[in-house]
Amino acid sequence: MKIFLLAAGAIAVLVCLIVLAAVFVGTNWVAWAAGALILVAVIAFVLWFRETNPDEDRDDNLMPLGLRRFLICYLLAVSALLIAAIAVLFSFNFLHDGHGKPLNAAEGFIPKPAQYGYLDIRLWRHHQRWWLSLDMQFLLLGVFAGALGSSIHAVKSLADFLGNRTAKTSWFWFYITRPCLGAALAMIFYAVIRGGLMTGAQGEAAGINPFGVVALCGLAGLFADRATQKLGEVFDTLFKTDDTRKDKLAAAQPDRLDPPTVTVGGAVRDVTVRGTGLGGTNKVRINGTDRTPKSVSDTAVTFTLTGVEVAARGRLTIQLVTTGGDLSKELILNISDIAITTAALASGTVGQPYGPVQLQATGGTGAGTYRWTAQGLPGGITPDQDTGRLSGTPAAGTVGPHPVEITVTDRDGTTAKIALNLTIA
């Protein structure tokens, strides 16, 4: 059953791609056939997807055999059908007198392509003539070529991963959507070229080489990342601004918060944002709500938190707003109950082993998640970042008191600091 659904879904989805080109011609039977195939494809794919869950990736597992076969058949069939679609589009005759009578160069001139081309279709006893505009032919050629380029890239990528036995289930949607991405990117790339935004064809479609369209859009799909970067360059060139206004207010450049963590329910509620260019700050935005700062200077902006904001553990997003409405980058202020409970440090003696002295903390994400640092320790004594133990042998010349700043950080990034003295005799 799974194999049947797999085959039905793959075939129906892929046949739709070639039929969609014919839908633009407007023949009723083609439209009905395309609609039926799309419906069958959707139903088959949904049933197969529900039955196999191909994108399930809880354990970062490798692709199962059935999924590998599906993707290989899917990409190869997509590539084959896209090649067929491009061949069909090249089969339209645009060298006629405007009424369907063919022209040829033997009459003493080189014929100019008409604005509409035709393709004679004969099925059994039925004969139909499909008409397609030259502009639509180029657009469809570009779209199909882009999808083909991305399909080739996907086939190569999948073959490499399968050959190395490293293909993961998480890449399922990458390979499924790759042809669609290539088609959309190629259409935008074609529009940019035809619009004259990059060096290339501009003007009437009759003067454009269709093979050039296929080559350019195919490369855009094959090298999608580079094509996207090129489109980014076009955008930057078109929308480049040169603001020459004088005395304009630029967005503030905050660097850090002081303190970075506020104690839950603590009495200290003033927080200072430090950075450069802060003098134009008009408001402080806290979790989306604007507040007037307590003081403003070019390097510091101070604001006060409310009792509600420090009532429980959490995180606050802080932004500065200039008088011109520009927003700074976000800084995160932690509200935590983390605290260092060590009240004093034991004294040490030069040349004698020190401790170990265990530093203690409570709150935050709990014991076992803390990271410890210490500034100002006498030479020879170092902290263990994981356990919070101070140990070592005080070096010569370290006799006397040493002010030490101890910092603890939990898994959420919240911190607590304390200043203690360590005396060496």
PEHUUR-V503729 format. One record per residue. RES is the residue in one small letter. PSI is psi in whole degrees, 0 to 359 (999 if undefined). OMEGA is omega in degrees with one decimal (* if undefined). D_LAST is the distance of its C-alpha to the last C-alpha in Angstrom with 2 decimals. Layout:
res={RES/RES}
psi={PSI/PSI}
omega={OMEGA/OMEGA}
d_last={D_LAST/D_LAST}
This chain:
res={m/k/i/f/l/l/a/a/g/a/i/a/v/l/v/c/l/i/v/l/a/a/v/f/v/g/t/n/w/v/a/w/a/a/g/a/l/i/l/v/a/v/i/a/f/v/l/w/f/r/e/t/n/p/d/e/d/r/d/d/n/l/m/p/l/g/l/r/r/f/l/i/c/y/l/l/a/v/s/a/l/l/i/a/a/i/a/v/l/f/s/f/n/f/l/h/d/g/h/g/k/p/l/n/a/a/e/g/f/i/p/k/p/a/q/y/g/y/l/d/i/r/l/w/r/h/h/q/r/w/w/l/s/l/d/m/q/f/l/l/l/g/v/f/a/g/a/l/g/s/s/i/h/a/v/k/s/l/a/d/f/l/g/n/r/t/a/k/t/s/w/f/w/f/y/i/t/r/p/c/l/g/a/a/l/a/m/i/f/y/a/v/i/r/g/g/l/m/t/g/a/q/g/e/a/a/g/i/n/p/f/g/v/v/a/l/c/g/l/a/g/l/f/a/d/r/a/t/q/k/l/g/e/v/f/d/t/l/f/k/t/d/d/t/r/k/d/k/l/a/a/a/q/p/d/r/l/d/p/p/t/v/t/v/g/g/a/v/r/d/v/t/v/r/g/t/g/l/g/g/t/n/k/v/r/i/n/g/t/d/r/t/p/k/s/v/s/d/t/a/v/t/f/t/l/t/g/v/e/v/a/a/r/g/r/l/t/i/q/l/v/t/t/g/g/d/l/s/k/e/l/i/l/n/i/s/d/i/a/i/t/t/a/a/l/a/s/g/t/v/g/q/p/y/g/p/v/q/l/q/a/t/g/g/t/g/a/g/t/y/r/w/t/a/q/g/l/p/g/g/i/t/p/d/q/d/t/g/r/l/s/g/t/p/a/a/g/t/v/g/p/h/p/v/e/i/t/v/t/d/r/d/g/t/t/a/k/i/a/l/n/l/t/i/a}
psi={318/319/321/313/322/311/316/315/315/311/315/317/318/324/329/324/316/326/329/329/321/338/326/338/329/11/138/315/327/319/317/319/318/316/319/318/320/317/315/319/315/314/314/318/318/316/315/319/317/328/324/341/62/340/12/123/49/324/20/46/161/159/133/166/316/320/321/317/320/312/321/311/319/310/320/319/320/313/315/316/325/321/318/320/318/320/319/317/324/344/348/136/116/4/83/174/11/348/12/2/122/148/160/161/349/345/4/9/162/114/145/135/140/168/339/138/166/159/122/125/125/116/113/241/0/140/130/149/119/138/144/134/155/320/319/326/314/319/315/322/317/316/313/323/320/317/322/318/315/325/319/317/317/319/314/316/313/319/320/314/320/321/328/1/40/12/122/151/331/345/6/307/336/313/328/319/353/314/323/320/315/320/314/318/319/323/316/318/318/317/322/317/311/331/357/15/344/164/124/203/137/139/216/145/336/336/9/139/118/330/327/322/314/317/312/312/327/319/324/321/323/320/65/322/315/323/320/320/322/318/326/322/320/316/316/323/318/322/25/133/149/86/109/13/144/151/31/153/116/163/144/155/76/148/319/168/144/107/160/344/134/137/138/126/12/162/334/112/2/130/138/129/125/144/209/154/31/358/337/11/131/323/157/123/117/113/41/355/128/145/145/129/157/321/152/133/179/337/356/140/124/136/164/134/154/166/326/322/337/15/337/163/144/190/139/135/130/129/150/139/125/170/338/359/3/142/141/176/162/141/149/125/124/135/113/160/14/139/147/125/352/124/337/158/137/149/162/172/138/131/354/141/137/127/219/147/123/122/145/145/159/166/195/221/5/164/145/347/4/150/133/142/157/132/137/9/145/152/136/344/129/153/149/114/329/321/338/25/134/129/170/193/116/132/163/144/8/12/135/177/145/114/124/131/118/134/136/138/133/185/330/357/3/147/160/144/155/144/122/160/138/119/131/128/999}
omega={179.8/-179.9/179.3/179.1/178.6/-179.2/-178.9/179.9/-178.4/-177.7/-177.3/179.9/-174.7/178.1/179.0/-176.3/179.4/-177.3/-178.9/177.5/-179.0/-179.8/-179.1/179.7/172.1/177.3/-172.7/-176.2/177.4/179.5/178.4/179.7/179.2/178.8/179.5/-179.9/178.2/179.1/178.6/-178.8/-178.9/-179.4/-178.4/-178.5/179.7/179.7/179.1/-178.2/178.7/-176.6/-171.0/-175.9/-172.0/-176.8/179.0/-172.5/-178.0/-173.6/-179.7/-172.6/176.3/179.7/173.7/-175.1/-178.3/179.6/177.8/179.2/179.7/-177.2/178.6/178.7/-179.5/-175.5/178.0/179.1/176.5/-179.5/-179.4/-178.7/177.2/175.3/177.9/179.9/178.0/178.4/178.5/-179.9/176.9/-178.1/178.8/-178.2/178.7/179.3/179.4/-174.1/-178.4/179.5/177.4/177.7/-175.8/173.0/176.0/-175.4/-179.4/-178.7/173.3/177.5/176.6/-174.9/176.3/-179.3/177.2/180.0/178.1/176.3/-178.0/176.2/179.4/-179.7/177.8/176.9/-175.4/-179.5/-176.4/178.3/177.3/175.8/178.7/178.7/-178.2/178.8/-179.6/178.0/179.4/176.9/-179.9/180.0/179.7/175.7/179.0/-178.7/-179.1/178.6/177.0/177.2/179.0/178.1/178.1/177.3/177.7/177.4/-179.2/178.8/179.8/-179.9/-179.0/179.6/179.1/-177.9/179.1/179.3/178.7/-179.0/-179.3/-179.6/-177.8/179.7/-177.1/-179.9/-176.6/-175.3/175.6/-177.7/179.5/-173.8/-174.9/178.0/178.8/177.8/179.3/179.4/-179.2/-179.9/179.2/178.9/178.0/-179.6/178.2/179.6/178.5/179.6/-178.8/178.7/178.2/-179.4/171.2/179.2/-177.5/-174.2/175.5/178.6/-175.2/-179.6/-177.0/-178.6/-176.5/177.2/-178.3/178.1/175.4/177.8/-179.6/-178.4/-176.4/-178.5/176.0/176.8/177.9/177.6/-178.6/179.2/-172.9/-178.4/-179.9/177.9/177.8/177.7/178.6/176.4/175.7/176.2/177.8/179.8/-179.6/179.4/-177.7/-172.8/176.6/-178.6/177.5/-176.2/-177.2/178.6/178.5/175.6/178.2/-179.4/177.7/177.9/179.0/-179.7/179.1/-177.4/-176.4/177.1/179.6/1.4/177.6/180.0/177.0/-177.6/177.7/178.4/-176.8/-179.3/179.9/-177.4/177.2/-179.9/-179.1/173.3/-179.3/-178.4/178.8/178.5/-176.3/-174.2/179.7/-178.4/178.8/-178.6/170.1/-179.1/-178.4/-176.7/175.4/-179.4/-178.0/-179.9/178.4/-178.9/179.1/177.2/-177.8/170.5/-177.3/-176.2/-177.0/173.8/-177.7/177.0/-176.5/177.2/176.6/178.5/179.6/-175.7/179.5/-175.4/-176.9/178.1/179.1/-180.0/178.2/175.2/-175.5/174.0/175.9/-178.6/178.1/177.6/176.9/177.7/179.0/-179.1/174.9/173.9/-178.8/169.2/-177.6/175.6/-178.9/172.2/-172.0/175.4/179.3/-178.4/175.1/-176.1/176.7/-174.7/-177.3/177.8/179.2/178.6/179.2/-179.0/179.8/177.5/179.7/178.6/-179.1/173.3/8.0/177.3/-177.1/173.5/-175.6/176.1/176.6/174.9/-177.6/179.6/170.7/179.0/-177.5/179.1/-175.4/170.1/-173.0/170.4/179.8/178.6/176.7/178.8/175.5/-179.0/179.7/179.6/-178.9/176.7/169.7/-173.8/-176.1/-174.4/-177.8/178.6/173.3/-178.3/179.4/178.7/-179.5/-178.0/176.9/179.7/-179.3/-179.3/177.4/179.4/178.9/174.5/-175.7/174.7/-177.4/-179.5/175.0/-179.5/179.6/-175.4/179.8/-179.4/177.4/-174.1/172.0/-179.0/174.4/177.9/179.8/177.2/174.9/-175.7/177.8/-180.0/*}
d_last={82.87/79.59/81.16/84.12/81.97/79.86/82.94/84.66/81.67/81.03/84.67/85.31/82.25/83.01/86.72/85.91/84.40/87.68/89.78/87.80/89.11/92.65/91.98/91.89/95.50/96.59/98.93/99.12/99.06/95.98/94.19/95.14/94.08/90.73/90.15/91.06/88.83/85.88/86.45/86.72/83.58/81.54/82.80/82.27/78.78/77.74/79.19/77.53/74.20/74.30/75.32/72.69/69.69/69.09/66.01/64.04/60.64/58.30/56.89/57.11/60.00/62.36/65.86/68.38/71.57/73.78/71.62/71.52/75.30/75.73/73.59/75.31/78.76/77.79/76.53/79.35/81.96/80.49/80.66/84.24/85.45/83.87/85.62/88.85/88.32/87.83/90.97/92.95/91.88/92.99/96.35/97.33/100.12/99.67/102.56/105.51/107.85/106.20/108.54/107.36/109.67/107.75/107.71/107.41/107.09/110.59/112.11/111.05/107.70/104.14/103.81/101.04/99.15/100.32/98.01/98.73/99.11/100.71/100.42/103.38/102.48/105.08/104.47/107.46/110.28/108.05/107.32/104.83/103.66/100.09/99.23/95.87/94.90/93.48/90.37/89.80/90.29/87.58/85.19/85.75/85.49/82.11/80.85/82.06/80.77/77.30/77.32/78.54/75.75/73.09/74.85/74.75/71.02/70.51/72.66/70.70/67.35/68.49/69.95/66.70/64.61/67.19/67.41/63.65/63.69/61.15/63.41/61.75/63.61/61.62/63.66/66.92/67.40/66.42/69.46/71.73/71.14/70.91/74.67/74.64/71.71/73.54/76.73/75.10/73.15/76.29/78.31/75.82/75.69/79.50/79.74/77.34/79.45/82.78/81.56/80.85/77.12/76.47/78.72/81.42/84.62/85.70/89.10/91.93/91.25/94.35/92.55/89.57/89.36/88.62/87.06/84.54/83.66/83.12/81.03/78.78/78.22/77.83/75.06/73.41/73.38/72.31/69.39/68.59/65.04/66.23/69.18/66.89/64.79/68.03/69.15/65.79/66.49/69.92/68.46/65.87/68.68/71.02/68.56/66.42/65.70/65.05/64.02/64.58/64.18/62.21/59.33/59.23/56.33/54.54/52.63/49.04/46.33/43.52/40.42/38.13/37.62/34.79/33.76/35.29/35.19/36.21/35.47/38.60/39.80/36.86/37.23/36.12/39.30/39.20/38.87/38.84/40.55/39.16/41.17/43.81/47.33/46.73/48.57/51.87/50.65/53.08/52.10/49.36/50.90/49.13/50.76/53.96/54.06/53.75/51.71/51.31/47.79/45.86/45.07/45.92/44.71/45.08/41.65/41.06/43.24/42.03/43.94/43.61/44.10/46.36/45.61/47.85/45.96/42.62/44.21/43.71/41.96/43.65/43.75/45.27/46.76/46.22/48.53/49.23/52.87/54.12/57.07/59.16/58.39/56.23/53.58/50.14/48.62/47.23/43.60/42.45/40.59/39.24/39.54/37.32/35.65/32.63/29.35/25.70/25.03/21.29/20.08/16.26/13.57/11.36/7.56/6.25/4.80/6.35/9.89/10.09/12.50/11.60/14.29/16.85/16.67/20.22/21.14/24.34/27.36/30.94/34.24/35.65/37.17/35.04/32.46/32.99/33.90/30.58/28.85/25.19/23.45/20.14/19.58/16.42/14.14/11.49/13.25/13.78/13.92/17.52/19.72/22.92/25.60/27.95/25.92/23.06/20.37/16.90/15.85/14.74/12.11/9.39/10.95/10.30/10.09/8.26/5.23/6.36/8.68/11.17/14.63/16.12/19.90/21.13/24.85/27.15/30.75/33.55/36.75/38.64/36.20/35.00/31.38/28.84/25.65/22.72/19.84/16.51/12.96/10.05/6.56/3.83/0.00}
